[in-house]
Amino acid sequence: MTKRHFGVPVVLCYVALAAPLHAQQPGDGKVVFDKWCTPCHGDGPGKPGTAALQALYKGVKPAMLEQRTDLAPEFTRAIVRTGVSVMPFFRKTEISDAELDALSKYLAHK
């Protein structure tokens, strides 16, 4: 019976795939938004954050966070770290301070 060694190729594939993602995230607020926020605050059906904001604002403000122009970075950081209503808070081990800064700037359109 021949022994096969799959460890090295698997590790190399993982590193090759993971490295570009890690290199983009800290400075790219769009990447952070897509990973952490889009599942609830994206466009389309089945997005509870967008639906909740749509019901709350009734068209006075955009329900889509990426369309807002009034999201100050301080406000975004506070909401992400403390949560609000049914939105959970995010720990620094989930969204780092650098990623949160990039996200806050992205949503502030600066």
Backbone as ProteinMPNN parsed JSONL, in Angstrom:
{"seq_chain_A": "MTKRHFGVPVVLCYVALAAPLHAQQPGDGKVVFDKWCTPCHGDGPGKPGTAALQALYKGVKPAMLEQRTDLAPEFTRAIVRTGVSVMPFFRKTEISDAELDALSKYLAHK", "coords_chain_A": {"N_chain_A": [[0.838, -1.17, 0.0], [0.632, 2.149, -0.914], [1.806, 5.133, 0.503], [0.363, 8.276, 0.566], [1.136, 11.727, 0.276], [-0.51, 14.435, 0.992], [-0.376, 16.777, 2.344], [1.493, 19.028, 1.891], [0.819, 20.105, -0.771], [-1.858, 20.855, -0.246], [-1.606, 22.764, 1.8], [-0.075, 24.699, 0.441], [-1.924, 25.495, -1.537], [-3.917, 26.608, 0.068], [-2.529, 28.789, 1.213], [-1.956, 30.241, -1.105], [-4.526, 30.949, -1.932], [-5.575, 32.329, 0.289], [-3.837, 34.46, 0.835], [-4.144, 36.718, -1.062], [-6.672, 37.677, -0.251], [-6.275, 38.398, 2.421], [-4.423, 40.424, 2.066], [-5.922, 42.439, 0.911], [-7.989, 43.2, 2.696], [-7.522, 44.921, 5.185], [-7.135, 47.634, 4.26], [-9.202, 48.135, 2.509], [-12.304, 49.198, 2.425], [-14.597, 48.411, 1.012], [-14.22, 45.681, 0.574], [-14.343, 44.767, 3.214], [-16.975, 45.542, 3.82], [-18.404, 43.956, 1.968], [-17.814, 41.394, 2.946], [-18.703, 41.341, 5.694], [-21.026, 42.94, 5.997], [-22.794, 42.937, 3.776], [-24.366, 40.501, 3.769], [-26.579, 41.13, 5.422], [-27.144, 43.821, 4.928], [-27.156, 44.227, 2.21], [-28.245, 44.508, -1.249], [-31.427, 43.527, -2.516], [-33.784, 40.771, -2.042], [-34.321, 39.161, 1.163], [-32.525, 40.389, 2.862], [-32.175, 41.332, 5.906], [-31.28, 43.628, 7.365], [-31.371, 45.745, 5.509], [-34.098, 45.655, 4.903], [-35.187, 46.3, 7.426], [-34.224, 48.93, 7.786], [-35.468, 50.122, 5.646], [-38.164, 49.988, 6.412], [-38.0, 51.564, 8.703], [-37.087, 54.129, 7.794], [-38.795, 54.763, 5.699], [-38.407, 55.72, 3.059], [-37.37, 58.278, 3.431], [-34.656, 58.337, 3.991], [-32.04, 56.56, 2.292], [-32.317, 53.024, 2.377], [-30.302, 51.302, 1.811], [-27.086, 50.95, 2.915], [-24.76, 51.586, 1.5], [-25.605, 53.59, -0.15], [-26.042, 55.754, 1.404], [-25.293, 59.064, 2.594], [-24.835, 60.212, 4.947], [-23.465, 58.932, 6.972], [-21.411, 59.15, 9.468], [-18.007, 58.401, 10.246], [-17.504, 57.898, 13.013], [-20.026, 57.205, 13.983], [-20.581, 54.845, 12.539], [-18.494, 53.194, 13.51], [-19.26, 53.017, 16.232], [-21.779, 51.725, 16.068], [-21.074, 49.274, 14.884], [-19.385, 48.172, 16.831], [-21.024, 48.072, 19.141], [-23.518, 47.149, 18.379], [-27.034, 47.189, 17.45], [-30.474, 47.141, 18.054], [-31.589, 44.253, 16.543], [-29.225, 43.765, 15.316], [-26.093, 42.311, 15.695], [-23.197, 42.983, 17.807], [-19.788, 43.429, 16.749], [-16.773, 41.866, 17.436], [-13.294, 42.765, 17.988], [-11.787, 40.685, 17.125], [-13.19, 39.743, 15.043], [-13.845, 41.872, 13.228], [-11.252, 43.799, 12.656], [-9.628, 46.706, 14.174], [-8.359, 48.188, 12.164], [-9.703, 47.277, 9.874], [-12.272, 48.138, 10.533], [-11.91, 50.902, 10.551], [-11.368, 51.295, 7.813], [-13.819, 50.417, 6.747], [-15.571, 52.299, 7.906], [-14.679, 54.681, 6.721], [-15.205, 54.048, 4.061], [-18.034, 53.86, 4.052], [-18.606, 56.458, 4.681], [-17.955, 57.686, 2.406], [-15.459, 58.85, 1.835]], "CA_chain_A": [[0.0, 0.0, 0.0], [1.444, 3.348, -1.052], [1.413, 6.237, 1.368], [0.288, 9.528, -0.19], [1.366, 12.928, 1.077], [-1.305, 15.532, 0.464], [-0.23, 17.931, 3.218], [2.173, 20.183, 1.316], [0.013, 20.775, -1.796], [-3.049, 21.468, 0.348], [-1.161, 23.964, 2.498], [0.305, 25.693, -0.565], [-3.153, 26.009, -2.15], [-4.561, 27.467, 1.06], [-1.76, 30.025, 1.303], [-2.136, 30.973, -2.365], [-5.878, 31.502, -1.972], [-5.835, 33.209, 1.422], [-2.961, 35.627, 0.842], [-4.713, 37.901, -1.69], [-7.78, 38.194, 0.544], [-5.724, 39.068, 3.596], [-3.728, 41.631, 1.637], [-6.887, 43.463, 0.536], [-8.97, 43.574, 3.687], [-7.37, 46.028, 6.11], [-7.245, 48.954, 3.672], [-10.278, 48.222, 1.528], [-13.603, 49.183, 3.084], [-15.572, 47.669, 0.199], [-13.998, 44.258, 0.858], [-14.877, 44.546, 4.558], [-18.428, 45.635, 3.71], [-18.913, 42.768, 1.27], [-17.682, 40.207, 3.792], [-19.41, 41.375, 6.964], [-22.263, 43.725, 6.019], [-23.689, 42.612, 2.669], [-25.389, 39.479, 4.05], [-27.779, 41.74, 6.018], [-27.376, 45.181, 4.439], [-26.985, 44.286, 0.763], [-29.41, 44.757, -2.099], [-32.208, 42.361, -2.888], [-34.613, 40.141, -1.01], [-33.64, 38.357, 2.168], [-31.507, 41.196, 3.544], [-32.952, 41.878, 7.02], [-30.851, 44.977, 7.735], [-31.924, 46.674, 4.516], [-35.553, 45.669, 5.09], [-35.488, 47.035, 8.661], [-33.992, 50.356, 7.55], [-36.511, 50.568, 4.723], [-39.369, 50.196, 7.231], [-37.73, 52.662, 9.626], [-36.937, 55.422, 7.124], [-39.932, 54.971, 4.794], [-38.009, 56.486, 1.885], [-36.756, 59.558, 3.775], [-33.23, 58.069, 3.799], [-31.86, 55.266, 1.627], [-32.171, 51.851, 3.236], [-29.01, 50.698, 1.451], [-26.007, 51.693, 3.576], [-23.794, 52.087, 0.512], [-26.18, 54.763, -0.805], [-26.177, 56.833, 2.38], [-24.263, 60.099, 2.587], [-24.844, 60.813, 6.28], [-22.894, 58.009, 7.947], [-20.121, 59.604, 9.987], [-17.188, 57.266, 10.671], [-17.68, 57.642, 14.449], [-21.311, 56.526, 14.136], [-20.409, 53.479, 12.035], [-17.666, 52.451, 14.471], [-20.048, 52.756, 17.441], [-22.812, 50.726, 15.764], [-20.425, 47.985, 14.642], [-18.838, 47.636, 18.082], [-22.038, 47.861, 20.181], [-24.739, 46.568, 17.835], [-28.252, 47.986, 17.621], [-31.677, 46.338, 17.836], [-31.24, 42.84, 16.338], [-27.879, 43.665, 14.741], [-25.118, 41.986, 16.744], [-21.935, 43.716, 17.819], [-18.67, 42.68, 16.187], [-15.544, 41.939, 18.227], [-12.058, 43.09, 17.262], [-11.278, 39.452, 16.522], [-13.975, 39.532, 13.821], [-13.52, 43.031, 12.399], [-10.15, 44.483, 13.349], [-9.736, 48.162, 14.187], [-7.965, 48.678, 10.837], [-10.813, 46.984, 8.964], [-13.386, 49.013, 10.9], [-11.575, 52.237, 10.041], [-11.576, 51.268, 6.363], [-15.264, 50.331, 6.528], [-16.164, 53.584, 8.28], [-14.343, 55.64, 5.67], [-15.922, 53.641, 2.852], [-19.441, 54.229, 4.171], [-18.679, 57.926, 4.735], [-17.62, 58.107, 1.034], [-14.284, 59.736, 1.855]], "C_chain_A": [[0.892, 1.246, 0.0], [0.9, 4.449, -0.161], [1.435, 7.522, 0.541], [0.449, 10.709, 0.755], [0.628, 14.092, 0.42], [-1.082, 16.831, 1.232], [0.36, 19.154, 2.551], [1.346, 20.841, 0.214], [-1.22, 21.47, -1.226], [-2.68, 22.768, 1.048], [-0.798, 25.056, 1.495], [-0.916, 26.294, -1.251], [-3.855, 26.963, -1.2], [-3.848, 28.808, 1.136], [-1.965, 30.862, 0.048], [-3.508, 31.621, -2.442], [-6.104, 32.536, -0.883], [-5.016, 34.491, 1.363], [-3.563, 36.839, 0.144], [-5.868, 38.495, -0.89], [-7.262, 38.965, 1.743], [-5.064, 40.387, 3.2], [-4.706, 42.758, 1.323], [-7.67, 44.02, 1.72], [-8.667, 44.8, 4.542], [-7.557, 47.406, 5.492], [-8.437, 49.155, 2.762], [-11.639, 48.067, 2.2], [-14.663, 48.427, 2.321], [-15.45, 46.171, 0.461], [-14.58, 43.908, 2.227], [-16.404, 44.573, 4.52], [-19.005, 44.377, 3.067], [-18.871, 41.527, 2.151], [-18.635, 40.226, 4.98], [-20.795, 42.016, 6.905], [-23.276, 43.321, 4.947], [-24.712, 41.527, 2.985], [-26.677, 40.046, 4.666], [-28.143, 43.077, 5.381], [-27.166, 45.321, 2.938], [-28.293, 44.581, 0.055], [-30.138, 43.448, -2.365], [-32.992, 41.769, -1.73], [-33.775, 39.346, -0.013], [-32.517, 39.08, 2.882], [-32.191, 41.917, 4.714], [-32.551, 43.281, 7.449], [-31.421, 46.025, 6.793], [-33.435, 46.781, 4.683], [-35.932, 46.462, 6.336], [-35.302, 48.535, 8.47], [-35.015, 50.932, 6.579], [-37.801, 50.863, 5.493], [-39.186, 51.393, 8.161], [-37.762, 54.015, 8.926], [-38.05, 55.754, 6.135], [-39.595, 55.9, 3.618], [-37.375, 57.834, 2.178], [-35.238, 59.481, 3.606], [-33.122, 56.752, 3.044], [-31.689, 54.141, 2.645], [-30.838, 51.153, 2.986], [-27.882, 51.537, 2.05], [-25.023, 52.295, 2.584], [-24.317, 53.311, -0.24], [-26.303, 55.96, 0.132], [-25.026, 57.816, 2.25], [-24.111, 60.732, 3.967], [-24.229, 59.922, 7.356], [-21.488, 58.461, 8.351], [-19.325, 58.389, 10.448], [-17.359, 56.908, 12.145], [-18.97, 56.858, 14.702], [-21.186, 55.063, 13.695], [-19.597, 52.643, 13.011], [-18.466, 52.086, 15.724], [-21.086, 51.666, 17.198], [-22.186, 49.344, 15.582], [-19.94, 47.372, 15.96], [-19.905, 47.339, 19.14], [-23.284, 47.152, 19.686], [-25.917, 47.522, 18.047], [-29.438, 47.099, 17.264], [-31.277, 44.863, 17.679], [-29.871, 42.66, 15.687], [-26.896, 43.364, 15.861], [-23.934, 42.943, 16.715], [-20.857, 42.815, 17.23], [-17.424, 42.937, 17.015], [-14.356, 42.314, 17.342], [-11.447, 41.86, 16.621], [-12.05, 39.107, 15.255], [-13.681, 40.635, 12.81], [-12.456, 43.807, 13.165], [-10.382, 45.991, 13.338], [-9.371, 48.757, 12.824], [-9.077, 48.444, 9.818], [-12.007, 47.893, 9.252], [-13.132, 50.438, 10.447], [-11.81, 52.314, 8.537], [-13.067, 51.214, 6.024], [-15.936, 51.661, 6.81], [-15.901, 54.651, 7.232], [-15.092, 55.321, 4.374], [-17.384, 54.095, 2.925], [-19.651, 55.742, 4.278], [-18.373, 58.53, 3.362], [-16.482, 59.103, 1.0], [-13.122, 59.068, 1.191]], "O_chain_A": [[1.798, 1.369, 0.825], [-0.309, 4.667, -0.082], [2.434, 7.815, -0.115], [-0.039, 10.691, 1.885], [1.085, 14.655, -0.575], [-1.557, 17.883, 0.806], [-0.226, 20.233, 2.639], [1.176, 22.059, 0.255], [-1.584, 22.556, -1.677], [-3.378, 23.77, 0.897], [-1.174, 26.214, 1.678], [-0.936, 27.495, -1.52], [-4.337, 28.015, -1.62], [-4.496, 29.854, 1.126], [-2.132, 32.078, 0.14], [-3.641, 32.729, -2.963], [-6.774, 33.539, -1.128], [-5.493, 35.531, 1.819], [-3.505, 37.93, 0.712], [-6.022, 39.716, -0.861], [-7.748, 40.054, 2.049], [-5.148, 41.365, 3.942], [-4.348, 43.928, 1.458], [-7.984, 45.21, 1.737], [-9.525, 45.68, 4.617], [-8.102, 48.287, 6.157], [-8.655, 50.269, 2.284], [-12.073, 46.956, 2.505], [-15.558, 47.847, 2.937], [-16.458, 45.471, 0.56], [-15.232, 42.876, 2.384], [-17.054, 43.718, 5.122], [-19.975, 43.806, 3.564], [-19.783, 40.703, 2.112], [-19.306, 39.23, 5.247], [-21.661, 41.657, 7.702], [-24.483, 43.36, 5.188], [-25.844, 41.618, 2.508], [-27.755, 39.493, 4.448], [-29.321, 43.427, 5.304], [-27.012, 46.438, 2.444], [-29.311, 44.866, 0.684], [-29.519, 42.386, -2.429], [-32.876, 42.213, -0.588], [-32.661, 38.918, -0.317], [-31.638, 38.435, 3.455], [-32.732, 43.007, 4.527], [-33.412, 44.058, 7.862], [-31.898, 47.071, 7.232], [-33.992, 47.876, 4.611], [-36.9, 47.222, 6.309], [-36.122, 49.328, 8.934], [-35.383, 52.102, 6.682], [-38.453, 51.878, 5.247], [-40.128, 52.154, 8.38], [-38.398, 54.949, 9.414], [-38.225, 56.918, 5.773], [-40.397, 56.753, 3.236], [-36.882, 58.483, 1.255], [-34.608, 60.43, 3.138], [-34.016, 55.911, 3.14], [-30.997, 54.299, 3.65], [-30.313, 50.483, 3.875], [-27.746, 52.715, 1.719], [-24.508, 53.391, 2.804], [-23.541, 54.0, -0.902], [-26.634, 57.061, -0.309], [-23.923, 57.449, 1.847], [-23.346, 61.681, 4.137], [-24.46, 60.149, 8.544], [-20.509, 58.185, 7.658], [-19.901, 57.443, 10.984], [-17.359, 55.726, 12.492], [-18.998, 55.954, 15.537], [-21.634, 54.156, 14.397], [-19.965, 51.508, 13.31], [-18.359, 50.965, 16.22], [-21.257, 50.778, 18.033], [-22.721, 48.352, 16.078], [-20.079, 46.167, 16.166], [-19.713, 46.441, 19.96], [-24.039, 46.605, 20.491], [-25.796, 48.533, 18.739], [-29.394, 46.38, 16.265], [-30.686, 44.288, 18.593], [-29.406, 41.532, 15.522], [-26.862, 44.074, 16.866], [-23.701, 43.628, 15.719], [-20.995, 41.592, 17.215], [-17.061, 44.086, 17.267], [-14.408, 42.194, 16.118], [-10.671, 41.976, 15.674], [-11.609, 38.264, 14.474], [-13.312, 40.357, 11.67], [-12.74, 44.402, 14.204], [-11.223, 46.494, 12.592], [-9.999, 49.717, 12.377], [-9.36, 49.313, 8.994], [-12.673, 48.362, 8.329], [-14.057, 51.116, 10.001], [-12.383, 53.285, 8.043], [-13.519, 51.899, 5.106], [-16.782, 52.106, 6.034], [-16.79, 55.432, 6.893], [-15.554, 56.225, 3.678], [-17.909, 54.652, 1.961], [-20.74, 56.244, 4.0], [-18.51, 59.738, 3.169], [-16.514, 60.076, 0.247], [-12.04, 59.649, 1.107]]}, "name": "protein", "num_of_chains": 1, "seq": "MTKRHFGVPVVLCYVALAAPLHAQQPGDGKVVFDKWCTPCHGDGPGKPGTAALQALYKGVKPAMLEQRTDLAPEFTRAIVRTGVSVMPFFRKTEISDAELDALSKYLAHK"}
